[in-house]
């Protein structure tokens, strides 16, 4: 029997669980908590947190395992049961059918997933889930999480791949006291947890100190009661005074500890360290996503699966001191009241829960506060989640930025212009509350003329939410703006770590000596996510660095290496390490890291592109070409690979072949102005100047603020003798960059 066959047999029969409930230092378990907190423990029992992950038993499994089948693409999966053991016969990592035992259930409402054991200590989330909703709502059925795609065993989204790996992707937020424990030397997880589900200490932190405080005689005078942090925001309460339509905060409160603790699992973020402490800033152990193009719409509305934290940070409620527990019971994980009643403590029903305010028939779905102020999207096919930005409807912005319009989301036969007229009719011509950043972010994303100035203004606006200012800085860095030392200095000193981290993106536009002086202070930043970003932004340690700067740099590099080691199960961690090694001059180690990245995840394309570039720098373009062609054999639709290969072919004087690759890249990624620019320059290089002008002009119509396109049009027009066009393009360039 081959080693591969033996591993598949182990998976089929059901090996010992790769994850394990085990003693974790400092954790005491929910039983110890329940001794004094019986009411909270009772409320928690049966909650979604309590059922976030459970061993697969007749009491926990909701799906139909009575020998039923489900077909997806060319694969027919069979769900069956033998006694109290549940199994599925489905396609494995080799594409063939195998029997797998279900180890754990994952979630419960409105769907339940199932975790399967694979070799190497891996738990993987099956791509076929059970719809737990009532049959009357379309539930009680098996369905695939990617129904409109063709996900097979070669796809990164396949249930056996890294995107569905529980140890890295899911464990932290579905269990308590998780230690991932990936051993890179043997490529194996030895993951363990204190409790299998989301129990008391998942939010409050390890409870040993609190138990010791509670049992001490006499109890010590400790404001934290032995806990890492108190999650209650404080004595301040919301009060409706007289005829005031909106409550005011009576007293003081600090919501930071609570919101940052909830955000640990309710944010789109990447974990960089397990040194989490309840109440501490999320930026200490996680890299939080900003309002990136593929995650949020330009006005900040949720797009991809981003959870609640990022949208809540944009809200006026967050700015004014509203906490998660003002609306949600933390132990039942349910709303504190049903329907509009949950809003009533702060928004007077006499003013807001009336047709005179919402202009819809009272008692209908359209009259629900969330229908207009918390629009929802479906994720995982059936899981409806609400935007937590609490924004007012702005159909006028939908007209100019293409953002979702909640009004025409219901009134599907109408256009945003119609809705904008209704809003103006109801609320007056000055109705402009809501996100003031939509136009700037939309312009930056589209490389529109004036976008850089709008983004810079947004980044400087102190009253704008920090996550928006951070997004503006990151977007500005993609526009190839002229150096802005003042803006970088302002942002690196910002009190919010999201802004400081984003400032490092913009610092790359500065000359090397200015870049070091701007970024060096952040090497010693209080937040680990900022320090790690500063390592890449600062570049190699310059000879002029002071002893203090050298010390800070080495400590930050140690943090950087530790973060990559923690995530060594992922290809991106090895690519990050390779970048560090290359900057420090260890090319051989950088190459080994990139090869490891490709082996860990062949579909992670930056690894192949960076390895080919490393070969280029070493004068080994033939090796780089082999790397790129090997990647293209698996991913022929990847624009970045065609672009990289096209550049290589240009360098090696195979211009006709280069044009084919560069044209393919520009066609596959029309949203990338750089690809169009490079393709046009290559066309001009082989004498096809007229065609190059057409490519440039077409791209410039789509990206009116891209300086490189306008400069190329001015230069090429002049060289082809069209002096009038050259003058127009020079004027356009001057308008974009007066200096």
Secondary structure, DSSP 8 states (H G I E B T S, - for coil): --HHHHHHHHHHH--S-SSEE---TT---HHHHHTT-HHHHHHHTTSTTTTSEEE--TTT--S--SSEEEEETTEEEEEEEETTEEEEEEE-TTSSEEEEEEEEEE--SSEEEEEEEETTTEEEE-SEEEE-S-GGGT-SEEEETTTTS---TTSTTSTTSGGGBHHHHTHHHHSBS-B--EETTTTEE--EESBSS--HHHHH---HHHHHHHHSSS----TTTTSS---S--S-EEE--TT-SB-EEES----HHHHHHHHTTSB-EEE--S---TTS-GGGTEEE--S-TTTB-TTS-B-SS-BTHHHHTTSHHHHHT--GGGTB-TTT-SBSSSTTHHHHTTB-HHHHSSHHHH-S-TTSGGGSHHHHHS-EEEETTTEEEE--S-----HHHHHHH----HHHHHSTTS-HHHHHHHHHHHH-TT---S-S-HHHHHHHHTT-TTHHHHHHHHHH-TTS-HHHHHHHHHHHHHTT----HHHHHHHHT-SSHHHHHHHHHHHTTS-HHHHHHHHGGGGG-SSHHHHHHHHHHH-S--TT--HHHHHHHHHHHHHHHHHHHHTTTSHHHHHHHHHHHHHTT-HHHHHHHHHHHHHH-TT-HHHHHHHHHHHHHTT-HHHHHHHHHHHHHH-TT-HHHHHHHHHHHHHTT-HHHHHHHHHHHHHHTTT-HHHHHHHHHHHHHTT-HHHHHHHHHHHHHH-TT-HHHHHHHHHHHHHTT-HHHHHHHHHHHHHH---
